[in-house]
Amino acid sequence: MPQSHDVVLEVHDMCKNFGETIALNHVSLKIEAGEIRGLIGENGSGKSTISSIISGMQRATSGAMTFHGKPWEPSSVLYGMNHGIGMVVQEAGTLGNITVAENLFLGEYKQFKRFGLIDKNAMVKEAKKVLERIGIRDINPSWPVRRLDMQSRKLLELARIMNHDPDILIIDETTTALGQSGRDILYSVMHEVAEKGKTVLIISHDLDEMMEHCDTLTILRDGAVIDNLRREQFEPGLVKRLMVGREVQDNFYRSDQDGYGEEVVLRADMVTTTKDLLCFSMELHKGEILGIGGLSDCGMHTLGHALFGLEKVLDGEVVLASQGLRIKSSEQAFQSGMGYISKDRDMESLEQNASILANIASTGYQINRTLGGLISGRKERDYVKKQVKGLSIKCQNQYQLVKELSGGNKQKVVFGKWIAYDADILIMDCPTRGVDIGVKAAMYQLIYEMKKEGKSIVMISEEMPELMGMCDRLLILKDGEINGEFFRKDGFSEHEIIECMI
């Protein structure tokens, strides 16, 4: 619980407009020292917008803020960081082509200068201390960041911010990028910050996580604050009702026992990659939702890359069974009717600086051509419009830049690409990462409809309820190998599945 009732940050009557879109509608907040405050709401409710304004990433259209009782008008994220507010952003927040140590001390190299030159050994040594201070011991500070997985990059961002000892730590949809080990580090840091009488502001769609770790929940809907709940008021049904303005059914997974065909459509034969996978084999059937689960470092994300030709296969092969075609590249996989939704949405699935139209239409270059071979603008617009409408993507229009959308609406754009393309085989890595319960329900329905149409889906996920709720068959990986196989028709045992993971 908060250690005091001192207001550290106050937001008063804040509005933020993006053209005709109202992102924040007269929002007022009082955040106390020593508390962990959660911001929760559906995608597009204004959570990330308000946190980005507090941190200095963007400015409000109107309204005012005070920080420690003084007017607060941060001109940039760097200004915010230097004055006590640090934010782990939802998007990529590191530079891939420089080292971990250089990322940690970006803009602060002066402290390592010796006789006009930067002492890189001293920087690496200090970086190791900074990482270990928050419990990170498996990241080499001299590595280039491009060698790190998503979890390590997000923890690196956290370490960089904590090195500044912020008065307010803002966590924007970060836990969705973390496995359990990464989450444990983050939670430990959050509670340590609060215990020191400082403040944590966290955004997450994981309601269980929010109720376990937060002292207060602020619920937003359509850019407005609906309610503020103290811990003693936390109740899942109430929070969901306030979020969406209606009753939400808890069970939005499949209820059927439908099977799948015997025909094998995709096969991995004795696949070995540079990391994680050694002589790995599996089969995907027509009309099957095949779940792949395990701990975050079990090799499941590498498997997704390998199946779509994004990871070099050193030995063995990935074969599109119907054609007898060996998949050697992502371009070949795409041309053969396969699609891939990456866990790293912002780096691998979307072009942030391009429009919704350009992103969704990127899968339709052949479909939207005229008889003369040119791309038809009308066909392209109709191709995209169908997905924007069908998926209820909240946007000004299809020409809006993807980087301006909320996380959940970005994920809808990714789904839209492959639904429009009508891929026969879809590999989904953490497909509902960073989306609210309403969007999750809609995505699960889409996945089930694709199954009924005879599509084949590989669903890689770190969420056990999602795998058990949606899959026909479930493979549990451990150390790059299959350590358990479970079938929907037999009923899934969570206890047995977890035993196979550990």
C-alpha positions, -999 to +999 in steps of 0.1 A: +000+000+000+011+036-005+034+048+023+020+083+023-008+104+008+016+130-006+005+137-042+036+134-064+020+140-097-013+157-106-030+158-140-058+183-144-084+184-171-061+170-198-072+167-234-053+152-264-066+152-299-051+136-330-069+154-358-106+145-352-097+116-329-101+124-292-075+103-273-079+120-239-111+137-228-107+160-198-086+135-178-078+143-141-055+122-119-037+124-086-009+099-081+006+095-047+042+089-035+049+053-026+021+037-046+019+013-076-008+028-098-022+007-126-038+022-157-062-003-173-087-001-201-095-013-236-072-006-265-075+030-275-088+041-241-059+066-236-036+047-213-004+050-233-013+086-244-015+099-209+017+081-198+036+094-229+025+130-220+036+126-184+070+113-195+076+141-221+072+120-252+044+142-265+024+173-254-012+176-244-037+196-265-049+213-233-048+208-195-021+211-169+002+189-148+021+194-116+051+173-104+061+177-067+038+206-065+054+225-094+041+230-130+053+201-152+057+207-189+084+182-201+098+191-235+112+156-242+117+121-228+153+131-220+141+161-201+116+139-182+143+114-174+167+140-162+141+155-139+128+123-123+104+105-146+115+074-166+094+053-189+099+018-204+081+023-237+058-002-254+078+002-287+114-007-292+135+015-269+170+003-277+195+007-306+205-026-322+239-018-337+256-006-306+265-025-275+245-031-243+268-008-224+266+019-250+228+017-249+228+019-211+249+051-211+236+066-243+242+104-242+263+100-210+296+088-224+314+118-210+319+101-176+340+074-193+364+098-212+400+094-205+424+118-223+398+126-249+389+089-256+361+068-243+373+040-220+351+012-233+364-013-207+354+010-179+319+015-195+314-023-198+325-028-162+301-001-149+273-015-172+277-049-155+271-033-121+240-014-134+225-047-148+233-067-116+218-040-095+183-050-107+191-088-109+202-091-145+233-115-147+229-132-180+234-102-204+270-095-216+274-057-216+299-059-246+274-076-269+256-057-296+219-053-287+208-070-319+220-103-304+194-100-276+159-114-275+129-091-268+129-099-231+166-089-227+161-057-246+132-047-224+151-055-192+180-034-206+156-005-210+145-010-174+181-010-162+189+022-180+160+040-164+167+026-129+203+039-132+187+074-131+168+065-099+135+080-110+108+094-087+082+080-111+088+047-130+064+042-159+059+007-173+040+007-206+028-028-217+062-043-209+053-076-192+038-090-224+074-090-238+087-109-208+088-145-197+084-154-160+120-147-151+118-113-167+085-106-149+100-115-116+128-090-121+103-063-131+080-069-102+109-069-077+120-035-091+085-021-090+080-030-053+115-018-044+107+016-060+074+018-041+090+008-008+114+037-012+085+061-012+087+066-050+060+058-075+052+033-102+027+038-130+021+005-149-001-002-180-011-038-186-040-058-200-032-086-176-059-081-150-045-108-126-011-091-127-026-057-120-047-068-091-018-086-075+008-058-077-011-025-078-023-004-049-048+016-070-064+010-104-074+038-127-099+026-153-101+045-186-127+042-214-128+062-246-102+087-233-119+094-200-113+083-164-143+060-154-132+052-118-103+048-094-103+017-073-083+010-041-070-025-035-099-034-012-123-027-041-106-049-067-130-075-081-124-089-117-161-086-128-163-050-116-130-040-133-141-056-166-175-040-165-160-006-159-135-011-188-160-020-215-192-006-201-210-040-202-208-074-187-179-095-201-180-133-202-150-149-186-149-178-210-142-166-245-123-197-256-135-226-277-161-249-262-161-275-290-143-308-293-139-305-331-109-325-344-088-319-375-079-337-407-053-364-412-036-346-440-002-331-430+003-296-445+036-286-429+064-307-415+097-300-397+121-329-401+151-331-378+156-293-378+187-279-363+193-241-360+222-220-347+204-217-314+177-236-294+167-264-318+185-297-323+170-324-345+135-310-339+106-327-357+068-319-358+038-321-381+009-297-386-024-310-400-051-294-421-077-276-400-055-279-368-047-254-342-014-267-329-002-250-297+035-246-288+042-238-252+070-238-226+091-214-206+104-183-225+138-198-233+125-232-244+131-226-282+094-220-292+101-185-306+130-198-327+107-226-340+083-200-353+111-182-371+124-215-386+090-226-398+085-194-418+121-193-432+133-165-409+158-186-390+186-204-409+182-242-407+217-257-405+204-293-408+171-310-415+143-292-434+109-275-431+086-289-458+053-277-472+039-311-475+012-305-502+038-293-526+068-312-514+085-278-512+114-271-489+110-237-472+143-219-473+132-182-469+103-161-456+096-149-492+092-185-503+070-192-474+048-162-482+046-171-519+034-205-509+004-193-488+020-190-454+017-161-430+036-152-398+026-130-368+057-122-348+059-117-310+081-087-318+052-069-336+069-035-339+101-047-354+091-077-375+054-074-383+048-038-390+063-008-407+057+018-381+063+049-403+039+036-430+001+039-431-024+013-422-032+010-459+005+003-468+009-023-440-023-043-448-019-040-486+017-053-484+003-089-486-019-081-516+004-069-544-005-099-566-042-099-557-047-062-563-032-060-598-051-050-629-050-070-662-021-049-673-001-059-642-003-025-625-016-023-589-051-009-587-055+018-561-093+011-558-087-026-553-061-019-527-083+005-508-112-020-508-088-047-497-078-026-467-112-011-460-127-046-455-101-053-427-104-019-410-142-024-409-142-061-401-116-059-373-130-025-360-096-009-362-098+025-344-082+050-367-089+084-384-087+066-418-067+040-436-040+065-444-031+071-407+004+061-397+006+028-378+029+043-351+000+065-340-022+036-332-027+019-298-010-015-293-042-034-297-051-016-329-016-023-342-021-060-336-054-058-355-035-044-384-011-074-383-041-098-382-057-078-411-026-084-433-030-121-431-067-124-431-069-103-462-042-125-478-062-156-469-031-175-458-036-213-457-010-218-429-006-191-402+022-192-376+012-170-347+038-161-320+020-146-290-009-134-312-028-116-284+002-098-269-008-064-256-045-065-264-075-060-241-101-087-233-125-075-259-100-077-287-088-110-274-123-125-277-126-112-312-092-126-322-100-160-307-132-160-327-113-152-359-088-180-352-116-205-347-133-194-379-101-199-398-098-234-384-134-242-395-124-229-430-097-256-431-068-232-423-039-246-403-025-226-374+006-229-352-001-209-320+030-202-300+022-186-266+035-180-231-001-179-218-013-213-206-050-205-206-048-194-242-031-226-253-055-248-234-085-228-245-078-227-282-056-256-293-065-290-307-031-304-298-003-290-276+034-295-278+055-285-247+091-276-255+120-278-230+156-270-240+146-271-277+130-305-276+094-317-273+089-327-237+052-334-238+022-338-262-014-332-251-047-335-270-079-315-266-100-346-271-084-361-239-088-329-219-058-308-209-043-311-174-026-279-164-006-296-137+008-322-162+016-295-187+035-274-162+054-305-151+066-309-187+077-272-188+098-274-157 
